[in-house]
Amino acid sequence: MEIVTEEPLQIFSQLVIPILLLAVSGIIPAYITKYSKKRDKTQYINFLRLNFIIIESYLIAIQYYKARRLATVPIYTVLGIVTVLPFMLIMDSLLKRVLLYILKMDYIEKYFSGILNNLTGLNMVLFYYSCFYIISVLIILGIWFIWCHLLKSKNLGTPKITRLDSTNERTIFIPSIEISSDLVYLSLWSFVGIITGLSILVFLATFGMFIKYSIVPNDFSFSWSTFSSIYTNLENDVLYLRYYIIIFFFGVILSLFTIIIVYQSIKWFSSEVKILITNYFKYDFPEVKIITENG
């Protein structure tokens, strides 16, 4: 049994206790300051809303835009995911025809006969899904750029706002995003849904084939030993496993790249709408000076 002497305990107390005291002394004041600033900000906004109709109108317009966005964005994202199903069916039919035509070409049969002879069973499945995944992502990325060019040519790439009658008696008009701009914004979320749905369905289909070819064990569980067993089975049954791993990994990177591009466009579009709403009101904003309790 190990005996703990006073010297290690003393060293421990000299090192750990000051660190804990320093952390506590830094966290508590920071939390108090953050809470105080948040409280002051809330009081400041409530004061402005109570005393200036234009401020209340502005905040209502921003809240209306955010509420509409939160209500419709999930619907169009799910719609994008659902749209993947007919897209994949069309792609499946076209890609099979193209691959069969290419694989039957005399040049391919002559110089790649060895590889073609090995494209059977699970090898053929992974070859097909790897091609399907990459080509589908590239097509969606191409459609995205064409869509952006079309919006720009139709002058729809920049959001526009319109005035909407308010039910609040204290305000006259609330600016809101135009229907055309609203549809453009929601179409961007549909692209996020499409690329996300594509990746999910391709990997589910691939996993289903692993089950069909007994690559996945019957007692499947999310553990390191299970995934290690799956990888071992793949190494034994698949000749060009590293190639397929690289292709699928590249497809994931390309999908994430596409989602990031679309999401950046979404953030820019939403920010521009808020700027337009702010510009609509800012010339009537009052000039006030408020000294809070914290000075």
Stockholm file with secondary structure:
# STOCKHOLM 1.0

chainA/1-295         MEIVTEEPLQIFSQLVIPILLLAVSGIIPAYITKYSKKRDKTQYINFLRLNFIIIESYLIAIQYYKARRLATVPIYTVLGIVTVLPFMLIMDSLLKRVLLYILKMDYIEKYFSGILNNLTGLNMVLFYYSCFYIISVLIILGIWFIWCHLLKSKNLGTPKITRLDSTNERTIFIPSIEISSDLVYLSLWSFVGIITGLSILVFLATFGMFIKYSIVPNDFSFSWSTFSSIYTNLENDVLYLRYYIIIFFFGVILSLFTIIIVYQSIKWFSSEVKILITNYFKYDFPEVKIITENG
#=GR chainA/1-295 SS CCCCCHHHHHHHHHHHHHHHHHHHHHHHHHHHHHHHHHHHHHHHHHHHHHHCHHHHHHHHHHHHHHHHHHHHHHHHHHHHHHHHHHHHHHHHHHHHHHHHHHHTSHHHHHHSHHHHHHCCTHHHHHHHHHHHHHHHHHHHHHHHHHHHHHHHHTTCSSCCEEEEECSCTTCSEEEEECHHHHHHHHHHHHHHHHHHHHHHHHHHHHHHHHHHTTCSCTTCCSSHHHHHHHHHHHHHHCTTHHHHHHHHHHHHHHHHHHHHHHHHHHHHHHHHHHHHHHHHHHTTCCCCCCCCTTC
#=GC SS_cons         CCCCCHHHHHHHHHHHHHHHHHHHHHHHHHHHHHHHHHHHHHHHHHHHHHHCHHHHHHHHHHHHHHHHHHHHHHHHHHHHHHHHHHHHHHHHHHHHHHHHHHHTSHHHHHHSHHHHHHCCTHHHHHHHHHHHHHHHHHHHHHHHHHHHHHHHHTTCSSCCEEEEECSCTTCSEEEEECHHHHHHHHHHHHHHHHHHHHHHHHHHHHHHHHHHTTCSCTTCCSSHHHHHHHHHHHHHHCTTHHHHHHHHHHHHHHHHHHHHHHHHHHHHHHHHHHHHHHHHHHTTCCCCCCCCTTC
//
